[in-house]
């Protein structure tokens, strides 16, 4: 059997065994993430998340960064004159940059969480005041 014949047979077999249908197992219950009913988060939840960043994530990330910095610095000093010291120094510099970037990201997220609550409240007040002219005076009777 020649190449063309064998190729045609294999292609035909592969095409026959493939299903062209599509099936979804689940579409999820929420608009974005499975299990979410809505996109709402209370101001208390936002404040709690911001406080967790401030009291746990930022201090622990800083502590881990300093610990790794000190340990790497000791290793670089101990291996002075070896190529390994130069490699460790490069790793240490990269680590410092990554820790600094992570600390900046945590700080930004914390600030955004705290600011978002205020923006939603302000937005709700503005929407409510926009409906004020449409309210019936009979509601106050």
Phi, psi and omega per residue, in radians:
X1 nan 2.369 -3.127
X2 -1.468 2.979 -3.112
X3 -1.029 -0.838 -3.098
X4 -1.048 -0.715 3.133
X5 -1.153 -0.811 -3.140
X6 -1.109 -0.746 3.134
X7 -1.083 -0.755 3.121
X8 -1.085 -0.731 3.131
X9 -1.143 -0.806 3.141
X10 -1.108 -0.717 3.131
X11 -1.138 -0.715 3.113
X12 -1.113 -0.765 3.121
X13 -1.101 -0.743 -3.131
X14 -1.138 -0.720 -3.131
X15 -1.161 -0.692 -3.122
X16 -1.182 -0.559 -3.078
X17 -1.504 -0.196 -3.126
X18 -1.539 2.433 3.076
X19 -1.647 2.387 -3.138
X20 -1.682 0.000 3.138
X21 -1.428 2.859 3.105
X22 -2.283 2.457 -3.121
X23 -2.354 2.307 3.071
X24 -1.739 2.282 3.092
X25 -1.258 -0.678 -3.110
X26 -2.853 2.567 3.079
X27 -1.740 -0.044 -3.121
X28 1.441 2.932 -3.102
X29 -1.813 -0.194 -3.093
X30 -2.080 3.041 -3.086
X31 -1.240 -0.548 -3.087
X32 -2.139 -0.799 -3.075
X33 -2.087 2.413 3.083
X34 -0.998 2.333 3.108
X35 1.628 -0.142 3.115
X36 -1.646 2.264 -3.139
X37 -1.483 -0.537 3.139
X38 -2.726 -3.127 -3.110
X39 -1.741 0.182 -3.041
X40 -1.333 2.522 2.972
X41 -2.489 2.350 -3.083
X42 -1.307 2.755 3.048
X43 -0.983 -0.601 3.127
X44 -1.143 -0.679 3.109
X45 -1.158 -0.705 3.105
X46 -1.128 -0.765 3.129
X47 -1.107 -0.701 3.120
X48 -1.100 -0.756 3.122
X49 -1.128 -0.749 3.114
X50 -1.103 -0.706 3.118
X51 -1.165 -0.645 3.087
X52 -1.103 -0.728 3.084
X53 -1.057 -0.803 -3.064
X54 -1.221 -0.707 -3.019
X55 -1.647 -0.352 -3.102
X56 -2.080 -1.017 -3.014
X57 -1.168 -0.850 -3.123
X58 -1.095 -0.882 -3.139
X59 -1.094 -0.720 -3.125
X60 -1.200 -0.633 3.091
X61 -1.162 -0.749 3.113
X62 -1.093 -0.760 3.139
X63 -1.083 -0.765 3.128
X64 -1.130 -0.665 3.113
X65 -1.128 -0.756 3.129
X66 -1.161 -0.749 -3.137
X67 -1.057 -0.814 -3.141
X68 -1.145 -0.644 3.116
X69 -1.085 -0.812 -3.126
X70 -1.143 -0.778 -3.120
X71 -1.126 -0.774 3.126
X72 -1.143 -0.688 3.121
X73 -1.060 -0.722 3.107
X74 -1.117 -0.713 -3.137
X75 -1.164 -0.707 3.123
X76 -1.082 -0.765 3.126
X77 -1.120 -0.743 -3.124
X78 -1.170 -0.460 -3.107
X79 -1.851 0.336 -3.114
X80 -0.938 2.362 -3.124
X81 1.641 -0.209 3.125
X82 -1.753 2.691 3.083
X83 -1.118 -0.512 -3.140
X84 -1.067 -0.616 3.135
X85 -1.091 -0.730 3.121
X86 -1.125 -0.709 3.105
X87 -1.126 -0.761 3.112
X88 -1.123 -0.644 3.114
X89 -1.091 -0.728 3.120
X90 -1.131 -0.748 3.100
X91 -1.086 -0.718 3.136
X92 -1.096 -0.741 3.118
X93 -1.117 -0.722 3.107
X94 -1.115 -0.764 3.126
X95 -1.031 -0.803 -3.132
X96 -1.035 -0.742 3.121
X97 -1.110 -0.726 -3.121
X98 -1.188 -0.708 3.111
X99 -1.130 -0.742 3.124
X100 -1.085 -0.752 3.116
X101 -1.125 -0.729 3.127
X102 -1.140 -0.723 3.112
X103 -1.095 -0.710 3.086
X104 -1.105 -0.716 3.132
X105 -1.138 -0.759 3.111
X106 -1.072 -0.757 3.135
X107 -1.098 -0.741 3.116
X108 -1.108 -0.753 3.126
X109 -1.131 -0.707 3.118
X110 -1.070 -0.825 3.122
X111 -1.099 -0.703 -3.140
X112 -1.145 -0.711 3.108
X113 -1.079 -0.753 -3.122
X114 -1.212 -0.644 -3.130
X115 -1.299 -0.566 -3.087
X116 -1.068 -0.732 3.132
X117 -0.992 -0.808 3.127
X118 -1.104 -0.674 3.137
X119 -1.162 -0.707 3.123
X120 -1.149 -0.732 3.128
X121 -1.100 -0.795 3.133
X122 -1.054 -0.762 3.134
X123 -1.082 -0.762 3.128
X124 -1.092 -0.730 3.137
X125 -1.117 -0.746 3.134
X126 -1.126 -0.717 3.113
X127 -1.129 -0.762 3.125
X128 -1.061 -0.772 -3.123
X129 -1.181 -0.463 3.080
X130 -1.186 -0.481 3.120
X131 -1.529 -0.185 -3.081
X132 -0.942 -0.783 -3.140
X133 -1.131 -0.331 -3.088
X134 -1.552 -0.198 -3.108
X135 -1.250 2.495 3.118
X136 -1.394 2.460 3.081
X137 -1.230 -0.240 3.112
X138 -1.231 -0.382 3.137
X139 -1.117 -0.441 -3.080
X140 -1.597 0.046 -3.118
X141 -1.359 nan nan
